[in-house]
Amino acid sequence: MNAHDIGEIAAWLTAQGIKGTDEMEIVNGFCERARAAGLRLDRGLALIDTLHPVYEGRAFQWDSREPSKGAFEYGPTNEGVSAENWERSAFFYLRENNLNEVRRRIGLGDPVDFFPLDTLLGAGHKDFLAMIHRFANDSHIGDMDCFYSHWATMDEGGFRDEDLSVLRQLVPVLALAIKSGSLTRISRTIAEVYLGEDAARQVLEGRISRGKAERISAVLWFSDLQNYTRISDNLPPDEIIPFLNDYADAVISSIHEAGGNVLKLIGDGTLAIFKAEEREDACARALLAEQLLREKLKGLNERRRSEGRPVTEVYLGLHIGDVFYGNIGSSDRLDFTVIGPAVNEVSRIASMCRFVDRSVIMSSQFVAAAPPPRNAEVVSIGRYALRGVKRAQELFTLMPLDTVEA
């Protein structure tokens, strides 16, 4: 590979990083271009940590015999078999010894002392080079503090000196391009985790000006946990968070599966919205989420009872109305949420559940817009004066059909 080829590949990597090309596409393009230009390369693996509630990082693997081997996420490397493999890896060795690279000519007499050199040797690889490119302390997010890569060849003579020189010149450019894409991915993940998918999309599209909001018609969901205060007062401190997480997971996953967006977690409470072009469709999604939630709660409570842990149910209020959806707050601390009388009303509707001993209560506006629910009948529970709401409202609940028939 000559200087012109190196420059062409470096320019291509730079362009992909600027464009924000998918990381796996960048790795594939780099390996294929380098190999076509004469680099004795048969395998490449790149790793970069991320900031995600489930995954520790992402890996991008290329193989000359399986060019589209692909990307995958990896979980925590500090427990179980994953921890054992990590501590046997060349990357761990580099970190522990503050080195930038380590080479093993595994087909030419060097020790097979790292994970997974035995697998590479068995597949016919002869030479292996692992590299680490560290980021400055003030330029990384979370544990994304470096770029790991390893490279292997099946050439009988292993890597030539010029091959190693090419990798030392080009892999830092590859690292920069991958870091660029990963930072974009992390920004999206953080926004979605803390704001919800729809609000995150709008913020990332640039809607971050204070007071910038749109008026929308949406179905509003407000739920909280039955007897949460009593249960939490009697729980050991280290059991409160797992308790909340169990039930929050059931609520949030049900909302997401039905196409809703969670906007706020307020202690044990959840505020969400369902949007659709037709009001009936938004109501149908909310009813589907309610049905999914009850199914999840049944399994969750069975599991927790078997473990000797306290169980509860979810109180839910459903309403529909016009709200303002956008940025509320100060110049340096904003919240992307919904405001308006309907938001106050749905929380009051949900709070009525404990007084009338019903798990779900719906406003008359919601019932008027909603399609007939599956496996249940809508039943009026009377008119009530809600705190902070000017006029009394007729409220409704869902009665399972088998209960009604009985």
N, C-alpha and C positions, 0 to 999 in steps of 0.2 A: 504494500500500500504506500503510495507516494504522498507528498505534502498536499498536492491538489485534491486527492481523494479525502484526506483528513479534513481539509478545509470545507469541502462540499458536505461531508457528513455533519461537521460541527455547525455549519450554516443551517442545514436542515433541522437539526435538533433545536437550535435557537428559534427558528420559525415556528416549530411545533409548540415549544414552550410558550411563546408569545400568543399563539392562537388558542392555547388551552386544550390541545388535542388530548384525547383519552390516553391514560398512561400506558395501557397495554398496547395500544396502537403505536405509541412512541417506541416502546421496547422492541416490538416486532420490526418496525421500520429500521431502527438502529442496527439490530443484529443482521437483518437481511442485507442492508447496504454495506455493512462492514465485511460480511462474509463474501459478498460479490466483489468487493474491492481487494480481496486477497487475505483477509484476516483468518487465521486458522481457528475458527470458532464453531463449536457444535452445540454448546449449551450456554444459556445465560439465565440468571435469576437475580431479580432486583427486589428489595424489600424496603418499605418505608412505613414507620409507625404513623398512626393517625390519632384523631380525637373522636372517639365513638363510644356510646354506652355499652356496646357489646363486643366489638372487635378491637384488638390491639393494633392491628395494622393490615396492610395489603401487600400481596406478593404478585410479581409478574414474571412468568416463566416462559422461556423460549427454548425450543429444541429443533435442531436442523432436520430431525426425522419426523417431528410433529410440530410444524411451525405455528400452529394455532393452539398451543397447549393451554394458554390463557391465564387470567388473573383469578386470584382467590383471596378471601379474607382469612386472617388467622386470629385465634383467641388469645387469652392471657398466656404468657410464656413463663409464668412464675408458679405454676402448679402442675402436679401430675407428670405424665409422660412428656408433655410439652416442655416443662421445666428441665427435665433430664436431657432432652434433645438439644435445647438451647444451650445448656451449659457444656455440651460436648461439641458445639459448633465452632467453626472458624470465626464467626462473627463475635461470639462471646470471648474467644481468645484475644481477638483484636482489641475489644473494649477493655478487658481486664489488664492487658499489657500496654495499653496506649500506643498501639501500632496502627499503621495505615493499610498494610497489606500482608498477606501470608500466602506462600506458594507451596504446593505439594505435587511433585512429579510422580503421581501414584502408580503409573504404569512403567516407571523407570527406576524403581527402587526406593522411593521416599516412603515414609511411614503413612499408613492409612489410619490416622489418629483423630480425625474429625468426623462429626456427623454431617452428611451421609456419604462420606468418601467411599465406603465399601460398596454402596449402591452404584455410584458413578463408575467405579472400577469394574464392577460386574457388567455394566452396560457398555464397556469398551472404551471409556475415557482414559486418557494417559496423563493429562496435565490439568492442574486446578489452580486458580488464582482467586482469592477472596480479597475484597477491598472494602474500606469504610471511608466515607467522606462526611466529616462532622460539620454541623451548622454552628454558627456563633450562638452564645447563650441567649442573646436578646433577639434572635431571629427565628426561633422555633416556637411551636405551639404544643403544649403538653409534652408527651414523650417523643414527638417527632423531632429528634435532635440530630439525626444523621441519615445517610443513605447507604444501605448495604447492597453489595452485589457480589456475585461469584460467577466465574467464567471457566469453561472447560473445553478441551479439545480432544478429539479422538485420533489426531495425527500421531503417527508412530514416534516422531521426534519431539512431540510436545510443542509448547509455545516457543517460537523463536524470540530472540531479543527484540526484534522490530515489532512483533506482535504485542509484547508487553509494553513497549513504548507507545504504541497506538492506543492501547487500553488506558494507559496512564494519562494520555492527552484527551481522550474522548469521553471517558466515563464521568469526569466532573461536569462536562456539558450535559450529558445524559441526566445526571443527578439534578442539575438545575431545572431542566425541562420537566422531570418527574415531580420535583418539589412544587413547581408552579401549578401543575394540575392537581396535586394533592391538597394544596392550600385552598384552591377553589372548592374542592370536594369537602374539606373540613368546614369551610365557611357555610356551605349549604347544610351540612349535617347539624352543626351547632344551631343554626337558625331554625331548622325544622324541629329539633328536639325541644328547644325552649319556646318557640313561637307557634308551632304547628305548621303543617305543610303549606296551607294557603297563605297564611300571614307571612311565612318565611319567603315564599315566592315573591310576594309583593314588596317586601323589604329589600330583597336582593335585586329586584328590578329597579330600585331607586326611590321607592316611596317612603322616605324617612324624614320628610319635613314635618315639623310640629304643626298640628291642626289640619293636616291633609287627610281628609276622610271622605268616604262616599256613603250616600244613603242607599241602603239595600233592604230588601225584604227577605227575612230568613226565619227558619225554624230555630228556636232557642231551646237548648237542653241545659237544665241545671240539676245536678244530682249531688247527694251527700250520703253519708253512712248512718244507718240506724244505730242509735245508742253509742255513738263514737266517744263522746265525753266520758261516759261511765266505763266503757271498755278500756280506754286509754289510761284512765285513772288507776285501773287495777292491773295493768300490764307492766311487767318489768321494762325498764327503759330500752333495753336492747331488743325488745319484741315489738315496739311501736312502729318502727320503720318497716320491718318485714310485713307487719299487719297492713299498713297503709299501701305498701307496694303491691301486695297480693290483690287487693280490691281495686286499686288504681289501674293495674294491668287489665283486669276484667272490664272495667268501664271504658278505658281508652281504646283498647283493642276492638271492642264492640263498635264504638263510634267510628273508628277508622275503617273497619271492614264494611261498614254501611255507607261510607262516603262522606262522613262528617269531619269537621275540623275542631280540635280541642284548642281553646284559646287561653284558658286559665286553670290552674290547680290552686285552690284556695283552701289550705288545710286538707280536710277530707272531702271538699267540694270540687266539682268539675263543671266548668262552663264551656259549652260547645255550640257550634252552629251547623246547620245543614242548609246549603244553598242549591238551588236548581232553577232552571228557566220556568218551570211550572211549580206552583205552590204544592200541588198534590204530590209531585215527585219528591220534594224536600220532606214533606210529612211522612211519606212512605219510607224514606230512608231512616228517619228518626224512629219509626215504629219497628223497622227491621233491627235497628241497633238495640232497642229495648228488648226485643225477643232474643237476640244473641246474648245480651247481658244476662238475662234470666237463666239461659242454658249454661253459661259459663259459671254463674254463681252457684248453681246446683253442684257442679263438679268440684268447684273450689271449696265449698262448705263441707262436702263429703270428705275431701282430703284433709282439711284443717281439723275436722272433728276426729278423724282417725289418728291425728298427731297430737290430740289433746289440746289444741289451740282454740281460742275464742273465734266465733263466727258472727257474721252480721248480714244484713240485707242492705240494698241500696234504695233510697228514696229518690224519686225522679219527678221533676216538673217539666212539662212540654208546653210551649207557647209559640206563637208566630206573630211577627210584627215588623214594623220598619225601625231600623236602628242605624246609627252612624258607625261605620267600620273603618278604622284607621288609627293614626298616631295621636295619642293623648299624653301630655306630660310637660316636662320642662325642656329647656333647650339642650340639656346634656343627659336627660334620663327620660326615655319615651317608652310607652307601652302600646303595642299594636293590638287593639281590642275592639269590642263593641260597647256603645253607650246608648242610652235612651230609656224612656219609661218601660219599654217591653223587657229590658234586662232586669230592672227592679221587679217587675211583675212575675217573671219566671222564677226568680229566687223565692218570692213570697208563695207562689203556687207550690213549689217543692216543699217548703216548710210546713204546708198544710197536711202533708202525708202523715206525720206523726200524730196529728190531732184527730184524723178520721180513720187511722189505721189502714192506710192503703199504700202500696208500694209505688204507684204511679198515678199522677193527677195531671189532667190536660185542661187547657183553657177552652172556652167555647169557640174562640177563633181558630184554634188548632183543629178541633173536631170538625168544624164546618169545612175546613180545607182538606182534611185528610181522607184518603180512601178507606173503605171498611177494613179494619184490622183482621189479620188471620187468626183463627182459633180463639177469638175473643169477641166480646160484645161491649160496646161503649155504653156506660150507664151513668146517668146524672147522680151526683151526690149532693146537689142543692146549691143554693146561692150563698156566697160568703163575702164578707167585707175583709179585704186583704190589707194588712198594715201598710200605710204609705200609698195606697191606691185609692183614688177618689170614689169610684163607684163599685158597688158589690158586683161580683161576677158569678155566673153559673159555672161550676167545675164538674169534670167528668173523670171517670176511672175506667180501667179495663177489667172485665170479668171473664175469666176463661169459660169457654162454652160448656165444658163438662160441669162447671160449678153452677152456671145458669140453669142448665137442664136438670140438675139435681134439685 
